[in-house]
Amino acid sequence: MGIGTGIALVAIGAIIAFALNVDLGGAVNLDLIGYILMAAGVVVFLISLVLVMRRRSTVTQQRVTRDPASGDQITERRTRDNGEPLA
């Protein structure tokens, strides 16, 4: 479920709540179903947005050492995208 799913749920819920005028005999309240779908869409949208922003954080660690035998410079670079500390 992503950002698009949240937007789709809000749109479908708005159509059901505001555009449909169908009487189902009182057994089902379409306005309430539309509002529930819109609320679920907003929740899915916000959760997806938080996860996308969290995934974009990057941690980079670089270590430069010299090989004692040859004197060459050794560069070691570690990168992690989920924000957890590097071991």
Rosetta blueprint (number, residue, H / E / L):
1 M L
2 G L
3 I H
4 G H
5 T H
6 G H
7 I H
8 A H
9 L H
10 V H
11 A H
12 I H
13 G H
14 A H
15 I H
16 I H
17 A H
18 F H
19 A H
20 L L
21 N L
22 V L
23 D L
24 L L
25 G L
26 G L
27 A L
28 V L
29 N L
30 L H
31 D H
32 L H
33 I H
34 G H
35 Y H
36 I H
37 L H
38 M H
39 A H
40 A H
41 G H
42 V H
43 V H
44 V H
45 F H
46 L H
47 I H
48 S H
49 L H
50 V H
51 L H
52 V H
53 M H
54 R H
55 R H
56 R L
57 S L
58 T L
59 V E
60 T E
61 Q E
62 Q E
63 R E
64 V E
65 T E
66 R E
67 D L
68 P L
69 A L
70 S L
71 G L
72 D L
73 Q E
74 I E
75 T E
76 E E
77 R E
78 R E
79 T E
80 R E
81 D L
82 N L
83 G L
84 E L
85 P L
86 L L
87 A L
